[in-house]
Amino acid sequence: MHDNAPAYCLWSLVIVNSAIFVLFAFSFFRPQTQRDWRSFGAFSAFLVALFTEMYGFPLTIYLLSGWLQSRYPGIEWFSHDAGHLLEELFGWRTNPHFGPFHLLSFVFIGGGFWLISAGWKVLYEAQTQRAIATTGAYAYVRHPQYVGFVLVMFGFLLQWPTVLTLTMFPILVFMYVRLARIEEREAIAEFGLTYEKYMHDVPAFIPRFSNLARPSKQDAAGPR
């Protein structure tokens, strides 16, 4: 069963949801430098684009409406429930909010926000000591906050994929990788061989199983 009532042009919901999640992300990330604001701004743009299609104007549904209606004629594609495209395309015909993709999205979104918050705490403490961040999340990946942003965005894509956010996602991932490389060059210039050893021991974005199996090292912070 679907709620077949039109669910768009709800601009107040676009504004409220965008504001809530942007402020929520701000409280976890707490940008300080110009580079921080750039990465946070790109993430915020992703959220605004997402909620604009979720509640405002369903651009993706309009673009795909001919194909969707011919392939899945029994679905009211301009209802809110039908906007959960993955649930519909894979045949989940009950409430999509309890579908597998929607539930899995909460894991990625929650895990991403946790990683952003955990990384910021370690980073802040280390920056006050002018040291390299190697404890907590930084013991497993060198850029946990950027990884967190990517996980949150991927979670939202599972929940509500759109043409615009699918286009933005690889661009933002590329941007975060580029920012990470810039920060690493700066860290090498400041910390020299100490940071190069850290780079050798800890991967940039995807943790090694061997690192997950051991306790985090004791030290303090460096780049995201």
N, C-alpha and C positions, 0 to 999 in steps of 0.2 A: 504494500500500500504506500502511496505517495501523497504528500500534501501538494495538490495541484494548483493551489492559489498562486497567482503571479507574485514573485518575491524580489522584484528589482525596483530601481528608482528609489531605494530607501537610503537616501544620501545621509540622513542623520546617523544610520547604523555604520555607514562607511566611515564617517568622521569619528564616531565614538570608538569603534573597534580599532581603527588605525591609531588613534591617540592612546588607547589602553596598551596596545602591544608595543608601540614605539616607546612609551614611557616605561613600560616593563623592561624592555631591552636596555633602555638607558640606565635604569637602576642596577642592572647586572654588569654592564660594560663600562659605564662612567668614563666617557671619552675626555681626554685632556689635551692631547696634541692635535695639530692640524691633520695629521695622518689618521688619528683616531676618529676625528669628526668625518673624514672622508669615507672611511670604511663603515661607520655607523650610518652616515647619510645614505649610502648605497643600499644598505640593509633596510633602512626605513622606506626607501623608494619601492623596494620589493614588496613590503607589507602594504603600502598604499595601493599599489597596482593590484595586489591580491584582493583586498577588501572592496576595491572599486568594482571588480568583476563579480565578487561574491554577493554584493548587495546593491550595487549601483547600476552598471550597464554590462550585460553578459556578452561581451564582444566575441568570446570564443564560441559560445552557443550560436550566435548569429552567423559566424563564419562557417561553422560546421553543420548548421541546421538542416540543409538539404540532405547531406549524407546521413546524419543522425536519424532524421524522420523516415528516410527510406529504409535504413538498416534496422531501426528499432521503432516501428510504427506505433506501438502501444504505450509509449512514454510521453508525458507532457514535459517537453524539454525546457520550458520556461518556468518550471516550478523550482523551488529552492533545492529540494532533494535531488533532482536530476542534475544539478550542478556538480555533484560528486561523481565526476565522469568515470573514474576508475571502477567505482562500485557498480555503476550502470553497465559499462562495457563488459565487465566480467560476470554479469548476470546476478548481482546481489539485489534481489527484488523486495527485500524488507527495508526497514528503516536504515538508511545508509550511515547514520551516525553511530551505528553499532556494527558496521561492516568491517572486514579485516583491514582494508587500507586505511580507514579512518582511525581505527584503534591503533594500528601500527604508527600512524603519524604522531600520535601523542607520545610514543616512546622517543621518537627522534626529536620532537619539539622540546619535550621536557628534558631529555638528555643534553640537548644543545644549550638550553638556558642554564642548566646546572654547570656545564663545562665552562661557559662564559663567566659565570659567577666565581667558580672555583679558581679559574685562571687569573681573574682580576685580583683576588685576595693575595695570591702568591706573588704576583707581579708587583703590586703596590708595596708589599713588605720588602721585596728585594730592591726595588728602586730607591727606597729610603736608605738602604745600606750600600747602594751602588755595587751590587753583586749580580751574579748570573742566576736566573731562576731555574732550579733543578728539583724542587720539591713538589709534592702534590701532582697536579695534572702535568706539570712541566717535566716530571720524571719519565713520562711516557711519550709525549709529543712536544715538539719545540714551540708549536703555535696553537695551543688549545683553544684560545678565544676565536681565532679564525675558523678552526674546525667546528666550534660551537655554532657560529653563524651559518655555516654550510649545512649542518645537521638540521637546524631550525628551518631553513629554507626548503630542504629536501622533504622534511616532514609536512610542510604546508603544500608542497607539490603532490604528495600522496593524497592529501585531504581534498585539495581543490586545484587541479592542474588547469592552467590557462595558457593560451598562446603567448601572452606577454610575459608571464613569469617563467615559462619554459625557455623563452628567448633570453631573459635576463639572467637566469641561473648560471649557465656556463660563463657568461661575461663576468659575473660577480665572483665566481670561483677563480677565474683567471686573475682578476684584480687582487683577490686576497693572496694568491700565490705570489704575485708580483710584489705586493707590499711585504710579504714575509721575506722574500729574497733581499729586498732593500734593507730591512731591519737586520738581517743576518750580516750583511756587509758592514753595517754600522757597528754591530756587536763585535765583529772580528777586529775592526779598527780600534775599538775601546778595550777589549779583553784579550785579544791576541790568541795565543795557543790554548788558553783555558777554554775559550768558547769553541775553538776548532775541535778540541777533544769532546766537548759536550755534543757538538754536531755529529761526531763519529759515533758516539754512544747512544744518542736518542734520535729517532726519525723525526722528520718535519711534521707530518700530518697523520700517518697511519701507524699506530703503535705495533711494536713487535711482540709476539707472544712471549718471548723470553723476558721482555721488560714487564709485561703484565704479571708474570709469575713471581717477580721479586718486589720487595718493598721499595718505596721511593727513597732516593738519596737525600741526605740532609745538606741543604745549601740555601741560597736565596734568589733573586730574579733577573730577568733579561727581556728580550723582545717577545711579542705576542706570537 
